[in-house]
Amino acid sequence: MKLTLYAVGSKMPSWVSQGFAEYSRRFPRDLSFNLVEIPAGKRGKNADISRILAKEGELLLAAIPKGNRIVTLEVEGQPWTTPKLAKQLESWQLDGRDVALLVGGPEGLAPACIKASEQKWSLSALTLPHPMVRILIAESLYRAWSVNTNHPYHRE
C-alpha cells in the first residue's frame, strides 16, 4: 500500500523538506509514504479566492490515481489519538487501496475535495501552519506504523 500526501504549496523551507524526508524514508517498502506538491494559486489584493480554491481542488483531484481512498485533513474532521490512528492505518492496509491524504492551501480545501473524501481527519482544533502539517502527518503516521509493528520508536 502507498500513502501519499497531496499538499497545496511548494517551495517549502529546507527544514520542512528535511523533516518530511526523514519520516518518509523510515517507512518500510510495503508501506511507502510520498509527497505530491500542488502549486498554490496566486493570491493578491483582489484575488478571487473561490476560483483559486476550485482550481487547486481540480489539480489535487486530478493528481490522485483512480481507486485511491481520499482522506482530507480538516479542522472539522475526526481527531484521532495515536492508538486510533494505528487502528485506522491497519484498516487502510487491510482494505488494500492506496491512501491519498489531502491538505489544502491557506483557505483550506475546495468543496469538491471535501465531497470526494471518504474520511476527514483533524490534527488539531488549532489552525496549524501548512508547512508544519506535512511533518506532523508524516510523524503521526510513522508513529502509528511503529505501534502496529511493535517498533521501539513509539516507546522512545
Secondary structure, 3 states (H helix, E strand, C coil): CEEEEEEECCCCCHHHHHHHHHHHHHCCHHHEEEEEEECCCCCCCCCCHHHHHHHHHHHHHHHCCCCCEEEEEEEEEEECCHHHHHHHHHHHHHHCCCEEEEECECCECCHHHHHHCCEEEECCCCCCCHHHHHHHHHHHHHHHHHHHCCCHHHHC
